[in-house]
């Protein structure tokens, strides 16, 4: 439920904010897209945080055993209050903002570059290559998204593993003490194999849905 809402917000807020940011930043495409993605990632993270806290409680706290989301959330809010569900917000932002920014912006820019190159090198109509462009750009974007959000993923995992007992700086120090900068990229290869498939599928479906709604394919305009 949480990630469904979070995903809808990331894609939806990004699309809403793109034209607004482009206007504010005088059509600076890269900066406009990045600011739209930062806002989308931040808003989605804030909404997701209470639901992520609830999920962690349900899998780690015996007193929540057998509860569903609604009864569990009621218990959590009654016993610990709403603010307690945001104890992992900085860790969540450290992962989701870079992840959203890299995924959304690189997908837009890479798709635009492919269309520009094809237009220069051949006379192939854009409509004939939309799906191929979408898949290619989505796959490359998935790699950028995994790499940029891997340190944040480590911070988020460590934060919730410790039930958010440490602040984000303490968590960063703990990970760094394990092996320096390299420790933040532990498991990157496995994560790329797993997450890149999900991201590629997400972005291709996102592009198809945009076109079904009458919007141009990503990067084609």
N, C-alpha and C positions, 0 to 999 in steps of 0.2 A: 504494500500500500504506500509506504513511504517513498520508495524509489520510483514508483509510478507517478506520484504527484511531483516529486523532485525533477524527474525527467521531462514531464510536461512543462514545468516552469522554465527549465533551462532552454528548451527549444522555443517555447512561446515568448518568453521575455526577451530572448535574443532577437527574434524576428521583429518584435514590437519596437525594441530600442535601437535597432540598426539605423533606420531613417532619421530618428531623432538625434542620435549621436553624430551622424554624418552631417546633419544640418548645423549642429552646434560646433563641430570641428571643421567647418567649411570644406566638406567633401574630402577630408583626409581619410581615405578608405581603411587603411590598416589601423590607424588610431581609433576611428569610429567603431570598427568591428570589435577591436579589443576591449574598448570601454563597455560596449553592449554585452560582450561575453562576461566581463568581470561582474557587472550588475546581475546578469542572469545567474551566474554561478553563486554569487553571494546570497541573493534572494532564495534560491533553491536550497542552499545549505541551511539557512535559518529555519526554513519550513521543515526540512528533513530532520534537523537535530533532535527534537523531542521524540520523533518516531524511532530514530536510531537508538536513543537512550532506552526506549521501551523494549526494543528488540534485544538489546544487551541484557536487560533485566530478565527477560523471558528465558534466555538461554544460560544465564549464570546464577540466578537467584532462585533458590528452591521455593521461596514463599510465593513466587509467581507461576509455579508449575501448574499446568492445566488451564491457565487463563487465556482468554483471547485478547486481541488488541484493546478493545474497548474497556473490558473489566480491568485489564492490567494498567491501562493509562489512568483510569479512575483511581486505582490504588496508589499509583506512583504520585499523582498530583496531590492526593489527600495526605500522604505520608511525608513527601519531600518537597512539594511545591513546584510550581511551573519553572522557576529559575533553575532548579536543579537539573532540569532536562537540557539546559544549554551549557552544561559544564564542559562539554567537548566541542563547543562551537569553533574555537580557534583552530583546533586540530582538523575539524571538518572543512573549514575555509582553506586551510593550507593544502588540502587535497583537491577539493572540488573547484576552486577558482582557477588554478593552473590547468586542471583537467578540462574544464569547460572552455577556457580561453584557447588552449591548444587545439582542442577538437573542432570547435565551431569555426574559429578564424582560419585555421590552416585548411579546413575543408573548402571554405569560400575562396580563399586565395589560390589554392592549388587547382581547383576546378577552373577558375578564371584564367590561370596561366595555360592550362591545357587547351582550353577553347581558343585562346589567343594564338598559341603556336599552330594549332590545326588550321585556323583561319589564314595564317600567313603562308603555311606550307602547302595547303591543298584547297580544293573547292568543295570539300565534303560538307554537306549541310549539317548544322548543329543538331538538328533533330535526329539524325542518323547515328550520332555517337553519344547521345545523352546518357544512356545506361553505362556505357564503357567508361565515360568520364566520371560519372558518379561513383562507380566501384573503385576506380583507380585513385581518385582523390580521397575517398573515404578510407581506403587502406593506408595511404600515406599519413592521413590525419590521425589515424588510430595509433600509429607508431609515435608521433609527436605527443599525443595525449598521454600515452603510457609513460614515456620518458619524463615529461614535465611534471607529472603528478606522482611519480614513484616516491620521492622523498615525503610528500604529504601523506601518501598511503601508509608509509612506515610510521609516521607520526600519529596518524589516526588509529592504526592498529594497536600501537603501543599505549596510546591514551586510553582506549576502551578496554584493553587487556588489563590495565591497572585500575579499571572502573573510574577513570578520570580523576584519580587521587592527586596526580601531579599536574602542575600547570604546564603549558605548552613548552616553555623554556626548559623546564626540568626534563621533559620527555626528549626534547632535542639533545640535551646534554647526555642523557642516558644512552641514546642511540649512538651518538658521536663517540662516546667512550668505549663502545664495543668494537670500533674499527675505523674511526674517522669518517670522511666523506663517503667512502665505499659502503659503509654500513647502511646508508640511506638508500642504496640501490640493491640491497639483498633481494634476490628473487625476481629481478627485473625480467630476465629471459622467460621465466614461467608465466609472469604476469602479461607479458606481451603476447605470448601464444594464446592465453586465455581471453584477455580483454580486447585484443585487436579484432578478434572474430565478432565479439559483441558490438564494438563500436562501428566496425565496417557495416554490419547489418543495420544498426540503428540509423546511420547516416544515409544509407541507400533508401531505406524505408521512408525516412524523413523527406528525402528529395522527391520520391514518388508521390507522397502525400501532398507536398507543396504543388506539384504539377497537376494532381487531380483537383486541387482547389483553385486551379486557374493561375497559379503563380509560375514564373519562369523557373527553369531548372537552375540549381545553384551554379553560379559562375557564368551563366550564359547570357547575361545582360549587363 
